[in-house]
Amino acid sequence: MYLTLPREFKTERSRIVYIENKSEGLEGEARIGRVCFSRSKKTLYYRGLVFQSLKGAGYKSNY
């Protein structure tokens, strides 16, 4: 599946969240940033990256 970034930034579909990279363990690099959600809220966009929901399949992660 090919995902594209939204054409325009919609403030009603964005918010500031805590983001932590846990790809290499339980602790990782963290920051606070503004993310934009898709209409279904199953995908989020951050700094040109696209994250899809794991639908409960991830260990200590959401996307």
C-alpha positions in Angstrom: 0.0 0.0 0.0 1.4 3.4 -1.0 0.7 6.2 1.4 1.0 9.9 0.6 1.2 12.9 2.8 -1.9 15.2 3.1 -2.0 18.0 0.6 -2.8 20.6 3.1 -2.3 20.9 6.9 -5.6 20.8 8.7 -5.4 22.2 12.2 -8.6 20.4 13.3 -6.9 17.1 12.5 -3.6 17.9 14.3 -2.4 18.0 17.8 0.8 18.2 19.8 1.8 14.8 21.2 4.7 13.0 23.0 6.7 10.9 20.6 9.2 8.2 21.6 11.2 5.9 19.4 11.1 2.4 20.9 12.4 0.5 17.9 15.5 -0.7 19.9 14.0 -1.3 23.3 11.8 0.1 26.0 13.6 3.5 26.2 14.5 5.6 23.2 14.8 9.1 21.8 11.8 11.3 22.7 10.4 14.6 21.7 7.2 16.6 21.6 5.8 17.5 18.2 2.8 18.3 16.1 1.2 15.4 14.2 -1.5 15.4 11.6 -4.1 12.6 11.6 -5.9 11.1 8.6 -9.7 11.3 8.5 -10.0 7.8 10.0 -7.3 8.5 12.6 -5.6 5.2 11.7 -2.7 7.0 10.1 -0.6 9.9 11.4 1.9 12.1 9.7 5.0 13.6 11.4 7.9 15.4 9.7 7.3 13.8 6.3 6.9 10.3 7.8 3.8 8.2 7.7 2.8 6.0 10.6 0.0 3.4 10.5 -1.9 2.0 13.5 -0.7 -1.4 14.7 -4.3 -2.2 15.8 -3.2 -3.6 19.2 -0.5 -5.8 17.7 2.5 -3.8 18.9 4.4 -4.3 22.2 4.3 -1.0 24.1 3.5 1.0 20.9 0.6 2.4 19.1 1.9 3.2 15.6 
